[in-house]
Amino acid sequence: MAQCLQCEAELPSEYRYCPWCATPQRRKLVEFFMGTDVDAGRALRVSRYLPERRVRFSVWDETGEARAAVSIGEDEAARLAEFVAPLPNKPSLLDDLRAFVRR
């Protein structure tokens, strides 16, 4: 049994809201990312659960139904963020020449 985050009443851990005071028992941030090209109409939903410190991805189809989901921990989420982060801009040949002339 878990305790309510607000009123401290005992409740099963799978409850999302306390049945006595209605306080949400899970805290999460949610973002949707729309598909492109052949995946237009589909979406990726990313939920960050707090304080559990896990991230859940779910793939939604054109009808609004979740087709697949997977959860990853904070370490894997950080690794994923690094993987999808934009690559640093490589200086162009013109930038290299300008830097050389300034010396």
Secondary structure, 3 states (H helix, E strand, C coil): CEECCCCCCEECCCCCECCCCCCECCEEEEEEEECCHHHCCCEEEEEEEECCCEEEEEEECCCCCEEEEEEEEHHHHHHHHHHHCCCCCCCCHHHHHHHHHHC
